[in-house]
Amino acid sequence: MSNKKTVVILTPGFPESEADSTCLPMQQQFVRALKEMYPALDVVILTFQYPYHQQEYKWFEIKVIPFGGQNKGGLQKLLLRNKINSTLKKLNKENKIAGLISFWYNECAFIGKKFADKHGIKHFCWILGQDAKKANKYPKLLRPRSNELVALSDFIQDEFDKNHGIRPQFIIPPGVDETLFNKSTIEKDIDLIGVGSLIPLKQYDIFLEIIAEIKNQIPGIRVLLVGKGPETEKLRSLITQFELESHVKMTGELPYNEVLKLMERAKVFLHSSSYEGFGCVCLEALYAGAHVISFCKPMNMQITHWHIVKDKDAAIAKALKILTDQHTEYKPINGFGINKPVTAIMNLLERS
């Protein structure tokens, strides 16, 4: 048996290689920071659905065990559970697991909690977004205790409590790796940027409607929309319909480091999503020196340069004010470094 303390992270997906920069960047940064800050810790990742293979591999010297579930149901789902449980038993026998962390309250938390309860191991689930919604069946199946739930934000804590009648005891916001950003001054030559999956939840149709209105006041507005998804063609059509071809560029999906560089050139990050636990992308935009405008308020406290608006008209007015005011300050806003959530999670695991 190994003498190293072992922490196992259960997640639906994980990067298939070190070059896979766009797969869950916040979770990537968390895992890397966890290993760097606690080098004596043995970190093992069990990834349920993605990558789509079952060959164990190393990711920045961290063991990753994929199960290639590909979100299949029925018998395949049952077989997947059995495989994961067998792997957990083996890891616990060989290394004596000190703690389990589940990303999202889903199948990961289902397996993690049952195994932890049976074997007397600490288990915490980090509730990260849509898993707080009422449609999530897993909280009803498991009835978790408040003291094993970690909400990503004040909003998620309230949402989970409202929908499932259990109030997560802990709140641990996301963090960003501040070392990934350029420390020198960069020209702000992009007026407005949007970054995310092109899906209905993100409301990029409203994003484009806002740009169309702003264009009437700022005829030379320059906008980037970064991401890919099923709404791509619909959004291209809207760009044509709103006569935004010379103003809005759709880049498709880009490597993570390239996205950060674009954010550093942007004045405003417009987050048009209708639901958001705590968009780490907003923190990245703030650290890149952009102002953030969003419809969702993750924390009860005010965050510098993060403007919460109630509707499209308010978003238009706020963006115009920021972009036309010669005294608008574009400076990095930090305070949400990746070390904070790592330390907070480890403090929970190490409590007696």
C-alpha positions as CSV (number, residue, x, y, z in Angstrom):
1,M,0.0,0.0,0.0
2,S,1.3,3.5,-0.9
3,N,2.0,5.9,2.0
4,K,0.9,8.9,-0.1
5,K,-2.5,10.5,0.6
6,T,-4.8,9.8,-2.4
7,V,-7.6,12.1,-3.6
8,V,-9.8,10.8,-6.3
9,I,-11.8,13.2,-8.6
10,L,-14.9,12.0,-10.3
11,T,-15.9,13.9,-13.4
12,P,-18.0,13.3,-16.5
13,G,-15.2,14.4,-18.8
14,F,-11.6,15.4,-18.8
15,P,-9.0,16.5,-21.4
16,E,-7.8,13.6,-23.6
17,S,-4.3,15.0,-23.7
18,E,-2.3,18.0,-22.4
19,A,-3.0,19.7,-25.7
20,D,-6.8,19.5,-25.2
21,S,-7.0,23.0,-23.8
22,T,-10.7,23.7,-24.4
23,C,-12.1,20.8,-22.4
24,L,-13.3,22.2,-19.0
25,P,-10.5,24.8,-18.6
26,M,-11.5,25.7,-15.0
27,Q,-11.4,22.0,-13.9
28,Q,-8.1,21.6,-15.7
29,Q,-6.6,24.5,-13.8
30,F,-8.0,23.3,-10.5
31,V,-6.4,19.8,-10.9
32,R,-3.0,21.2,-12.0
33,A,-3.0,23.7,-9.1
34,L,-4.0,20.9,-6.7
35,K,-1.0,18.8,-7.7
36,E,1.4,21.8,-7.7
37,M,0.3,23.1,-4.3
38,Y,0.2,19.6,-2.7
39,P,3.0,17.7,-4.5
40,A,2.9,14.9,-1.9
41,L,-0.7,14.3,-2.8
42,D,-1.6,11.4,-5.1
43,V,-4.3,12.8,-7.4
44,V,-6.3,10.3,-9.6
45,I,-8.9,11.3,-12.1
46,L,-11.8,9.0,-13.0
47,T,-13.5,10.4,-16.1
48,F,-16.8,8.7,-16.9
49,Q,-17.9,9.7,-20.4
50,Y,-15.1,11.5,-22.2
51,P,-12.5,10.7,-23.6
52,Y,-14.1,8.0,-25.7
53,H,-11.6,5.2,-24.8
54,Q,-10.6,3.2,-21.8
55,Q,-6.8,3.4,-21.9
56,E,-5.3,4.9,-18.7
57,Y,-2.9,7.8,-19.4
58,K,-0.9,10.6,-17.7
59,W,-1.9,14.2,-17.9
60,F,0.8,16.5,-16.5
61,E,2.0,13.5,-14.5
62,I,-1.5,13.0,-13.1
63,K,-3.1,9.6,-13.5
64,V,-6.3,9.7,-15.5
65,I,-8.5,6.6,-15.8
66,P,-11.2,7.0,-18.6
67,F,-14.2,4.7,-18.9
68,G,-15.4,5.9,-22.3
69,G,-19.1,5.9,-21.3
70,Q,-20.2,8.2,-24.1
71,N,-23.4,9.0,-22.2
72,K,-25.0,5.6,-23.0
73,G,-28.0,4.5,-20.9
74,G,-29.6,1.2,-20.0
75,L,-27.4,-1.8,-19.5
76,Q,-24.3,0.1,-20.6
77,K,-24.9,2.6,-17.8
78,L,-25.1,-0.2,-15.2
79,L,-21.9,-1.8,-16.6
80,L,-20.2,1.6,-16.4
81,R,-21.2,1.9,-12.7
82,N,-19.8,-1.5,-12.0
83,K,-16.5,-0.8,-13.7
84,I,-16.1,2.5,-11.8
85,N,-16.9,0.9,-8.4
86,S,-14.4,-1.9,-9.1
87,T,-11.8,0.7,-9.9
88,L,-12.5,2.6,-6.7
89,K,-12.3,-0.6,-4.6
90,K,-8.9,-1.3,-6.2
91,L,-7.6,2.2,-5.6
92,N,-8.8,2.2,-2.0
93,K,-7.2,-1.2,-1.4
94,E,-3.9,-0.1,-2.9
95,N,-3.7,3.5,-1.7
96,K,-6.4,4.1,1.0
97,I,-8.4,6.9,-0.5
98,A,-8.4,10.0,1.7
99,G,-11.2,11.8,-0.1
100,L,-13.5,11.9,-3.1
101,I,-14.5,15.0,-5.0
102,S,-17.3,14.9,-7.6
103,F,-17.7,17.5,-10.2
104,W,-21.4,18.2,-10.7
105,Y,-24.2,16.5,-8.8
106,N,-24.8,13.8,-11.3
107,E,-23.7,10.2,-11.9
108,C,-20.3,11.1,-10.5
109,A,-21.9,12.2,-7.2
110,F,-24.2,9.2,-7.2
111,I,-21.3,6.7,-7.4
112,G,-19.0,8.9,-5.2
113,K,-21.4,9.3,-2.4
114,K,-22.5,5.6,-2.3
115,F,-18.9,4.4,-2.3
116,A,-17.8,7.0,0.3
117,D,-20.6,6.2,2.7
118,K,-20.0,2.4,2.4
119,H,-16.2,2.8,3.0
120,G,-16.2,5.7,5.5
121,I,-14.5,8.1,3.1
122,K,-15.0,11.8,2.9
123,H,-16.9,12.9,-0.2
124,F,-17.8,16.4,-1.4
125,C,-19.7,17.3,-4.5
126,W,-19.0,20.6,-6.2
127,I,-22.3,21.8,-7.6
128,L,-21.2,23.7,-10.7
129,G,-24.3,24.9,-12.6
130,Q,-27.3,23.2,-14.2
131,D,-27.1,20.4,-11.7
132,A,-28.7,22.8,-9.2
133,K,-31.9,22.8,-11.4
134,K,-35.1,21.1,-10.4
135,A,-34.9,18.7,-13.3
136,N,-31.8,17.0,-11.7
137,K,-33.0,13.6,-10.3
138,Y,-29.9,12.7,-8.4
139,P,-30.5,14.8,-5.2
140,K,-33.9,13.1,-4.8
141,L,-32.3,9.7,-5.2
142,L,-29.5,10.3,-2.7
143,R,-30.8,12.9,-0.3
144,P,-27.3,14.2,0.4
145,R,-26.3,16.0,3.6
146,S,-25.8,19.7,3.6
147,N,-22.2,19.3,4.9
148,E,-21.1,17.3,1.8
149,L,-22.3,19.8,-0.7
150,V,-20.2,22.7,-2.1
151,A,-21.9,25.3,-4.2
152,L,-20.0,27.2,-6.9
153,S,-21.7,30.5,-5.9
154,D,-24.4,32.2,-3.8
155,F,-26.8,31.8,-6.7
156,I,-26.1,28.0,-6.9
157,Q,-26.5,27.6,-3.1
158,D,-30.0,29.3,-3.3
159,E,-31.0,27.5,-6.4
160,F,-30.1,24.0,-5.0
161,D,-31.9,24.8,-1.8
162,K,-35.0,26.1,-3.6
163,N,-35.2,23.1,-6.0
164,H,-34.1,20.2,-3.7
165,G,-34.8,21.4,-0.2
166,I,-31.1,21.0,0.9
167,R,-28.9,24.0,1.4
168,P,-25.2,23.4,0.5
169,Q,-23.2,24.3,3.6
170,F,-20.2,25.5,1.6
171,I,-19.6,28.0,-1.2
172,I,-16.4,27.8,-3.1
173,P,-16.2,30.1,-6.2
174,P,-14.1,29.2,-9.2
175,G,-10.6,30.5,-9.9
176,V,-8.4,31.4,-12.7
177,D,-4.7,30.8,-13.3
178,E,-3.3,34.3,-13.2
179,T,0.0,33.2,-14.7
180,L,-1.7,32.6,-18.0
181,F,-2.3,36.3,-18.6
182,N,0.0,38.9,-20.1
183,K,1.3,41.4,-17.6
184,S,2.1,44.1,-20.2
185,T,-0.4,46.7,-21.5
186,I,-2.2,45.5,-24.6
187,E,-4.1,47.7,-27.0
188,K,-7.9,47.4,-26.6
189,D,-8.8,47.1,-30.3
190,I,-11.9,44.8,-29.8
191,D,-15.0,46.6,-28.6
192,L,-17.0,43.6,-27.5
193,I,-16.4,39.9,-27.2
194,G,-18.5,36.8,-26.4
195,V,-17.1,33.4,-25.6
196,G,-19.0,30.1,-25.1
197,S,-20.8,27.2,-26.6
198,L,-23.3,28.3,-29.3
199,I,-26.3,26.7,-27.6
200,P,-29.8,28.2,-26.9
201,L,-29.0,28.6,-23.1
202,K,-26.3,31.2,-24.0
203,Q,-28.8,33.4,-25.9
204,Y,-26.4,34.5,-28.6
205,D,-29.4,35.7,-30.6
206,I,-29.9,38.3,-28.0
207,F,-26.2,39.0,-28.0
208,L,-26.5,39.9,-31.7
209,E,-29.6,42.0,-31.2
210,I,-27.6,44.0,-28.6
211,I,-24.8,44.5,-31.1
212,A,-27.3,45.6,-33.8
213,E,-28.6,48.3,-31.5
214,I,-25.1,49.5,-30.4
215,K,-24.1,49.7,-34.0
216,N,-26.6,52.6,-34.5
217,Q,-24.6,54.6,-32.0
218,I,-21.1,53.2,-32.7
219,P,-21.0,52.6,-36.5
220,G,-17.5,51.2,-36.4
221,I,-18.0,48.7,-33.6
222,R,-15.8,45.6,-33.7
223,V,-17.1,42.4,-32.2
224,L,-15.8,38.8,-31.9
225,L,-18.0,35.7,-31.1
226,V,-15.8,32.8,-30.1
227,G,-17.2,29.2,-29.9
228,K,-18.9,26.4,-31.7
229,G,-22.2,24.7,-31.3
230,P,-25.5,23.8,-32.9
231,E,-26.7,27.4,-33.2
232,T,-23.8,28.4,-35.5
233,E,-25.8,28.6,-38.8
234,K,-28.7,30.3,-37.1
235,L,-26.3,33.0,-35.7
236,R,-24.7,33.4,-39.1
237,S,-28.1,34.1,-40.6
238,L,-28.8,36.6,-37.9
239,I,-25.6,38.4,-38.6
240,T,-26.7,38.8,-42.2
241,Q,-30.2,39.8,-41.2
242,F,-28.9,42.5,-38.9
243,E,-26.3,43.6,-41.4
244,L,-23.5,42.9,-39.1
245,E,-21.1,41.2,-41.5
246,S,-18.5,43.9,-41.3
247,H,-18.8,44.2,-37.5
248,V,-19.1,40.7,-36.0
249,K,-16.6,37.9,-36.7
250,M,-17.4,34.3,-35.7
251,T,-14.1,32.6,-35.0
252,G,-15.3,29.1,-34.2
253,E,-13.6,27.2,-31.3
254,L,-10.1,28.4,-30.5
255,P,-7.3,27.1,-28.2
256,Y,-7.7,28.3,-24.7
257,N,-4.6,30.5,-24.7
258,E,-5.7,32.2,-27.9
259,V,-9.1,33.0,-26.3
260,L,-7.3,34.7,-23.3
261,K,-5.2,36.8,-25.7
262,L,-8.4,38.0,-27.5
263,M,-10.0,38.8,-24.1
264,E,-7.0,41.0,-23.3
265,R,-7.7,43.0,-26.4
266,A,-11.4,43.4,-25.6
267,K,-13.1,46.3,-23.8
268,V,-16.4,44.6,-23.0
269,F,-17.2,40.9,-22.4
270,L,-20.9,40.4,-23.0
271,H,-22.3,37.2,-21.3
272,S,-25.8,36.8,-22.6
273,S,-26.5,33.4,-20.9
274,S,-30.0,33.0,-19.4
275,Y,-28.6,30.7,-16.6
276,E,-25.1,30.6,-15.1
277,G,-23.7,29.1,-11.9
278,F,-20.6,31.3,-12.0
279,G,-19.1,31.7,-15.4
280,C,-15.3,31.3,-14.9
281,V,-15.0,32.9,-18.4
282,C,-16.3,36.1,-16.8
283,L,-13.5,36.0,-14.2
284,E,-11.0,35.5,-17.0
285,A,-12.4,38.5,-18.9
286,L,-12.1,40.6,-15.7
287,Y,-8.5,39.6,-15.2
288,A,-7.9,40.4,-18.9
289,G,-8.9,43.9,-18.2
290,A,-12.4,43.9,-19.8
291,H,-15.7,45.0,-18.3
292,V,-18.3,42.2,-18.0
293,I,-22.0,42.6,-18.7
294,S,-24.3,39.7,-17.8
295,F,-27.9,38.9,-17.0
296,C,-26.9,36.5,-14.2
297,K,-25.6,37.5,-10.8
298,P,-23.5,34.7,-9.2
299,M,-22.5,36.3,-5.9
300,N,-24.4,38.5,-3.5
301,M,-21.4,40.9,-3.3
302,Q,-20.5,43.4,-6.0
303,I,-17.5,42.5,-8.2
304,T,-15.6,45.4,-9.7
305,H,-16.2,45.9,-13.4
306,W,-18.9,43.2,-13.5
307,H,-22.2,44.8,-14.4
308,I,-25.4,42.9,-13.8
309,V,-28.3,44.0,-16.0
310,K,-31.9,42.9,-16.0
311,D,-32.7,42.9,-19.7
312,K,-31.5,43.6,-23.3
313,D,-32.2,47.4,-23.1
314,A,-30.2,47.7,-19.9
315,A,-27.3,45.7,-21.5
316,I,-27.3,48.1,-24.5
317,A,-27.3,51.2,-22.2
318,K,-24.5,49.8,-20.1
319,A,-22.3,48.8,-23.0
320,L,-22.8,52.2,-24.7
321,K,-21.8,53.9,-21.5
322,I,-18.6,51.9,-21.1
323,L,-17.6,52.2,-24.7
324,T,-18.3,55.9,-25.2
325,D,-16.9,57.2,-21.9
326,Q,-13.4,58.4,-22.4
327,H,-12.7,57.9,-18.6
328,T,-13.6,54.2,-18.6
329,E,-10.8,52.3,-17.0
330,Y,-9.7,48.9,-18.4
331,K,-7.5,47.2,-15.8
332,P,-7.1,43.6,-14.6
333,I,-9.5,42.7,-11.7
334,N,-8.1,39.8,-9.7
335,G,-9.0,38.3,-6.4
336,F,-10.3,35.0,-7.8
337,G,-7.0,33.1,-8.2
338,I,-7.1,29.3,-8.7
339,N,-5.2,28.8,-5.5
340,K,-8.3,29.8,-3.4
341,P,-10.7,27.0,-4.4
342,V,-7.9,24.5,-4.2
343,T,-7.1,25.5,-0.6
344,A,-10.7,25.6,0.3
345,I,-11.5,22.1,-1.0
346,M,-8.4,20.7,0.7
347,N,-9.4,22.4,4.0
348,L,-12.7,20.5,3.8
349,L,-10.9,17.2,3.1
350,E,-8.4,17.7,5.9
351,R,-10.9,18.7,8.6
352,S,-11.2,16.1,11.4
